[in-house]
Amino acid sequence: MSKVRTLLLTSLSLSFSSAGFADWQTEGFVGLTADLYKDEAQMGQCCDTLANRALIAPRLLWWNDSGWAVTFSPYVEYEFQSEQGFINLREANITYAGETIEWLLGYGVVYWGVTEVYQPVNVVNQYDGRISLGYEEKMGQPMLQARWLPDWGDVQMLLLPFHQPRKFREPDQRRTLIKPVDDNAIYSDGENTLDSAIRIGFWQDALDVGISAFYGNSREPLLVERPNDWQASYARIFQLGTELQWTQDDLLLKWEGTFKSGEGSDYFTLVTGFEYSVYGFSFSQGTLGLIAEYAWDNRDTYAPPTIYNNDAFLGLRWQANDVQDTEFLLSGLFDFDQTSPIYKLTASGRINEHWKWIAEGYYLSSMSSNEPIAYLENDSYFSIGAEHYF
């Protein structure tokens, strides 16, 4: 926590020394979620059928009329049955917005990518495996970011100290490895080396383009099995990424590709596909989105394993376009090399001005023993919850 304290105190001292009008606000949500599991837990795990989680995600904002702002945003989760909890610090930073350049110092979250199934170019922040099975949930990353906003696009330049190791759920919880992951990870070139990244984005008529580069410790660990636990090993990598999105009326064509070196042999990753929107679907003013993507990866066994090596992703997204912002996404990931489809449902909608319901479900069908996530074969689940926003 000393790194967090130093960055936050630096941010606050710089911000409050600026003169002029200032204001602040708090926002965020608290929630309660119930996870219902289809199969019994493996030996040593709690929660055969039900696990309840409490969530707290406040966000404190402070800004003045000189262009300075401070943001503090933690995410706190506690599971009652396993008595396990954690804090994910997502934002604790100071920003300064000039005429064409924005600066950020502290913990922040950067999102890159355009595809739906997952975003291989999104390499700046570490994935937090304690929250859900997908790659959507990220941990805050200490950074110094300069963002240049010329008329023709967007340029982000980042210096990234203090590598964030991936977090896993505890062995007595569901949706996790049976053995713990040692806190002492292996680094090929040192833990606290200074990483760097840059992304240049621009557009030409209906085409949006992003070109990015990253050099530093990988965010993907290679897990080395030992008798009583696992040890995570992080290579020092170079990644070059491209993003393309072409918009034409109701059709989006998407592409993400990366070249990566440092983890075994050099390899490429590709995700490409489309999303087509049908407006006025059914008897309402809803919108139906038809999504199809293909994911391919040719890494060898010296790189961290992936489930996206030769897969088709198909999805249906329905948005009611009502005052409750009701939305459903039903999708499936189909592996051409294995008979292990993965089905996912996410849904949400507002109950009233302050309350929102959320739902998520994963069904893991016919999980092959050589799949990287074979340990999840008994962990198909459906989650339902409510969140209060303030």
C-alpha positions, 0 to 999 in steps of 0.5 A, spaced: 500 500 500 506 504 500 506 505 492 498 507 493 499 512 498 505 515 495 502 516 488 495 519 492 499 524 496 503 526 491 496 527 487 493 531 492 498 536 494 499 538 487 491 539 486 490 542 492 495 547 491 492 550 484 488 556 485 481 557 483 474 555 483 473 547 485 468 542 486 467 535 488 462 529 488 461 522 490 458 516 486 458 509 485 454 503 487 453 498 493 451 491 491 449 484 493 450 478 488 448 471 489 452 465 485 448 459 483 452 453 481 450 447 477 454 442 479 457 440 486 464 443 488 470 439 488 473 437 494 476 442 499 471 448 496 466 451 499 459 453 496 456 447 493 450 451 490 450 458 493 455 463 494 453 470 496 457 476 494 457 484 497 460 489 492 462 496 494 465 501 488 465 508 490 468 513 486 470 520 489 471 526 484 475 533 485 476 538 480 477 545 479 477 550 473 484 550 472 484 543 469 486 539 475 482 533 477 483 528 482 479 521 482 479 515 487 476 509 485 476 502 489 472 496 488 471 492 494 468 485 494 467 480 500 464 473 499 460 470 505 461 463 505 468 462 503 469 468 508 474 471 502 475 478 500 479 483 496 480 490 494 481 492 487 484 499 486 482 502 479 483 509 480 487 514 484 490 519 480 491 526 478 490 529 471 491 536 468 487 537 461 491 543 457 489 545 450 491 539 446 495 535 452 492 531 458 496 528 463 495 523 468 499 521 474 497 515 479 493 509 478 489 508 472 485 504 467 486 504 459 482 500 455 484 499 448 480 494 442 474 494 438 472 486 438 467 483 443 470 476 445 476 479 447 481 484 446 488 482 445 491 489 444 488 491 451 495 490 454 496 496 459 492 493 465 492 487 468 486 482 468 483 481 475 481 473 475 477 474 482 471 477 479 469 474 473 471 469 468 471 474 462 477 479 461 473 485 462 475 486 469 481 490 470 486 492 476 489 499 476 496 500 473 500 505 476 502 510 470 504 516 467 500 518 461 500 523 456 494 524 451 495 528 445 488 530 442 490 533 435 484 534 430 486 528 426 486 523 432 488 521 439 495 519 441 497 516 448 504 515 451 505 511 457 510 509 462 508 504 467 512 502 473 510 497 478 508 491 475 501 488 477 501 480 478 495 477 476 490 475 482 486 469 482 481 466 487 482 462 493 483 455 493 477 454 497 472 458 493 469 456 486 471 458 479 479 457 481 485 453 481 485 447 486 492 449 489 494 456 490 498 461 486 505 463 490 505 470 491 512 470 489 512 470 482 518 469 477 520 475 472 525 474 467 528 481 467 526 483 474 519 485 477 519 493 477 522 494 471 519 500 467 514 498 462 512 503 456 506 503 451 504 508 446 497 508 441 496 512 435 489 512 433 486 516 427 480 516 423 479 516 415 471 517 413 468 510 416 474 507 418 477 508 425 485 505 426 489 504 432 496 502 432 499 500 439 506 498 441 508 495 448 514 493 451 515 490 458 513 485 463 507 480 460 500 481 463 499 473 462 503 469 467 505 462 465 503 457 471 509 452 473 506 447 477 509 445 483 507 439 489 503 444 493 502 450 489 503 454 482 508 459 481 507 464 476 512 466 471 512 473 467 516 474 461 519 481 458 515 482 452 514 486 446 507 487 443 505 490 436 498 491 435 493 494 430 485 495 431 481 497 425 473 498 425 469 500 419 462 503 420 457 503 414 450 504 416 448 498 421 454 494 420 460 494 424 467 490 421 472 489 426 479 487 426 484 486 432 491 483 431 498 483 435 505 480 434 508 478 440 515 476 442 519 474 448 514 468 450 517 462 446 517 463 439 514 469 436 507 469 435 501 472 432 494 473 435 487 475 430 480 477 432 476 479 426 468 479 425 462 483 424 456 486 428 450 488 424 444 491 428 437 490 426 432 496 429 425 496 431 426 488 432 420 485 435 414 489 437 418 494 441 423 499 439 428 495 441 435 493 437 437 486 435 445 486 434 448 480 430 455 478 432 460 473 429 467 473 430 473 469 429 479 468 434 486 465 432 493 464 435 499 460 433 503 461 440 507 455 442 507 451 449 512 456 452 507 461 452 501 462 457 496 458 454 489 461 451 482 458 449 482 463 443 487 459 438 481 457 433 475 459 435 468 462 433 464 467 437 457 468 436 452 472 439 445 476 440 445 482 443 438 485 444 437 492 447 430 494 449 431 502 448 427 503 454 427 508 460 430 502 464 436 501 459 434 493 458 439 489 455 441 482 454 447 478 451 447 471 449 453 468 446 457 462 445 464 460 444 466 454 439 472 451 439 474 448 432 479 443 435 476 441 441 468 439 443 468 444 448 463 450 447 462 455 452 456 459 453 455 466 456 449 470 458 449 477 461 443 482 462 442 488 466 436 493 467 434 499 471 429 498 476 428 505 478 433 511 479 437 508 484 437 501 483 439 496 477 438 489 476 444 485 473 445 477 471 450 473 468 451 466 467 456 461 464 455 454 462 461 450 460 459 444 456 463 438 455 470 441 457 476 437 454 481 435 459 487 439 455 483 445 455 487 451 459 480 452 463 479 445 464 479 446 472 472 450 471 469 443 469 464 443 475 463 451 475 457 452 470 453 458 474 448 463 474 449 470 478 443 474 479 444 481 483 442 488 485 446 494 485 444 501 488 447 507 485 448 513 489 
